[in-house]
């Protein structure tokens, strides 16, 4: 329903009523594409829908880090095609927030770099997660398996590395450090740092959630107030119509009274003339009788 509302809001006002009959986002999108084809309106709607998908992007507990990363990158690429550019920091933070807490704990527990405490926790987690994904893909490409006995159980084809970007050497070092992270002190130190970072992120998340709920309450209050004003406006318009009808009736009554008054005045004039005539005849009669 939220995606459907977003699509409707992206349409011009003159088209919203026409497409409001579609009850879900899928049929609504099909109707928009059928109506507008590949013109500007369709591209605008697609762009709005992609933005909404990016804002609501999340990973499930059944997905691995690489699957979540691939889905996010695909969505970012589609946004770039529609002219929406995103900073790497925004993408990293979105990846961090969409990753399951168990996956984050795994990434934290495999890191042995003790200097990461000075780096932002959100960016640090995202970068380590990215490196883990790329390292896993690198191992899949080369067909090598990382054994539990250390780097001696793993051989690298250096001719393959010569064709890859220089960052692959950093990935090799990263995967080697993963296999050598056997120090309990380092793991304990990292776990504490990770727990602290996770606690900070959880606090930030709780704060944002609380602010979001407050915003929802404010929006509902505003909407209720708006509906009340609209109801009053409707009542005012209805009262205005009634008053206009009453005014018309009063004007008609005034006209009828004016007409009646004019008629009575004419009758009065006629009666006065008849009276004067009779008086004159009476005087003549009295004079003649003497």
Residue pairs with C-beta under 8 A, 6 or more apart in sequence:
1 24
2 52
2 56
3 25
3 49
3 52
3 53
4 22
4 23
4 24
4 25
4 28
6 48
6 49
6 52
7 25
7 28
7 29
7 32
7 45
7 48
7 49
8 16
8 19
8 20
8 28
9 16
9 48
10 44
10 45
10 47
10 48
10 49
11 19
11 32
11 41
11 45
12 41
15 41
19 28
19 31
19 32
19 35
22 28
22 31
25 49
29 45
29 49
32 41
32 42
32 45
33 42
36 42
43 82
46 82
47 79
47 82
47 83
47 84
50 75
50 78
50 79
50 82
50 84
51 79
51 84
53 75
54 75
54 76
54 79
54 86
54 94
57 71
57 72
57 75
57 94
57 98
58 97
58 98
59 67
59 68
59 71
59 98
59 99
59 100
59 103
60 100
61 100
61 102
63 71
63 100
64 103
65 99
65 103
65 107
65 129
65 132
65 133
65 136
66 133
66 136
66 137
68 95
68 98
68 99
68 103
69 95
69 129
69 130
69 133
72 91
72 94
72 95
72 98
76 86
76 91
79 85
79 86
80 86
89 123
92 122
92 123
92 126
92 127
92 130
93 122
93 123
93 126
95 126
95 129
95 130
96 104
96 122
96 125
96 126
96 129
99 129
101 198
103 129
104 125
104 129
104 198
105 194
107 125
107 128
107 129
107 132
108 125
108 128
108 190
108 191
108 193
108 194
108 197
108 198
109 187
109 190
109 191
109 194
110 128
110 132
110 178
110 181
111 128
111 181
111 190
112 177
112 180
112 181
112 183
112 186
112 187
112 190
114 186
114 189
114 190
116 124
116 193
117 193
121 197
121 200
121 201
122 201
124 197
125 197
131 171
131 174
134 171
135 171
135 174
135 175
135 178
138 168
138 171
138 172
138 175
139 145
139 146
139 175
141 160
142 156
142 157
142 160
144 154
144 155
144 156
145 153
145 154
146 153
146 154
146 175
146 178
146 179
147 153
147 154
147 179
148 179
150 179
150 180
151 176
151 179
151 180
154 179
156 172
161 168
161 169
161 172
181 187
